[in-house]
Amino acid sequence: MLALSRKKNEAIVINNNIEVTILEIKGEQVKLGISAPKKVPVYRKEVYIQIQEANKAAMASVGPDDLKELL
């Protein structure tokens, strides 16, 4: 993991097309602004984990016969 120090209104750039800016710092909470292309999904980690778990559950409920019907 890369750890960087940034101050309010400073930013980092990822892969030439994603910019993360520190908008506000209050105590232990930091507000981030993220500029990314619309095709790049951006999720809070807890939401991302829920999506992954839902996808795994959906795949577990699909059997080979279900796939044959789709094809």
matplotlib code that plots the C-alpha trace (Angstrom):
import matplotlib.pyplot as plt

x = [0.0, 1.2, 0.7, 0.7, 0.3, -2.0, -3.4, -6.8, -7.3, -4.3, -4.8, -3.4, -3.8, -4.2, -3.7, -3.8, -7.6, -8.7, -8.1, -8.7, -8.8, -8.9, -12.0, -12.3, -10.7, -12.8, -11.2, -10.7, -13.0, -11.7, -14.0, -12.7, -13.6, -13.1, -13.1, -13.1, -14.5, -18.1, -17.1, -15.0, -17.1, -16.3, -17.7, -17.2, -15.5, -18.4, -20.8, -18.3, -18.2, -22.0, -22.1, -19.5, -21.4, -24.7, -23.0, -21.6, -25.0, -26.6, -24.0, -24.5, -28.2, -27.7, -27.4, -26.2, -29.8, -30.4, -27.4, -28.6, -32.0, -30.2, -28.2]
y = [0.0, 3.5, 6.0, 9.7, 12.8, 15.5, 18.7, 20.3, 21.1, 18.9, 16.0, 12.8, 11.5, 7.8, 6.3, 9.8, 10.0, 9.7, 12.6, 12.3, 15.7, 16.3, 18.6, 18.9, 17.6, 17.5, 15.7, 12.0, 12.4, 13.3, 14.3, 13.3, 14.4, 11.9, 12.8, 9.8, 8.9, 7.7, 4.2, 3.8, 2.7, 4.3, 2.7, 2.9, -0.3, -1.5, -1.1, -2.8, -5.8, -6.0, -6.0, -8.8, -10.9, -10.4, -11.4, -14.6, -15.5, -15.0, -17.2, -19.9, -20.0, -20.6, -24.2, -25.6, -26.1, -22.4, -21.5, -23.8, -22.0, -18.7, -20.0]
z = [0.0, -0.9, 2.0, 1.1, 3.1, 1.7, 3.0, 2.3, -1.4, -2.4, -4.7, -6.1, -9.6, -10.4, -13.9, -15.6, -15.4, -11.7, -9.3, -5.6, -3.8, 0.0, 0.4, 4.1, 7.4, 10.6, 13.5, 12.4, 9.3, 5.9, 3.0, -0.4, -3.9, -6.7, -10.4, -12.6, -16.0, -15.9, -17.0, -13.8, -10.9, -7.6, -4.4, -0.7, 0.4, 2.5, -0.5, -2.8, -0.4, -0.3, -4.1, -4.3, -1.8, -3.6, -6.9, -5.3, -3.8, -7.2, -8.9, -6.3, -7.0, -10.8, -11.9, -15.2, -16.4, -15.8, -18.0, -20.8, -20.8, -21.3, -24.3]

ax = plt.figure().add_subplot(projection="3d")
ax.plot(x, y, z, "-o")
ax.set_aspect("equal")
plt.show()
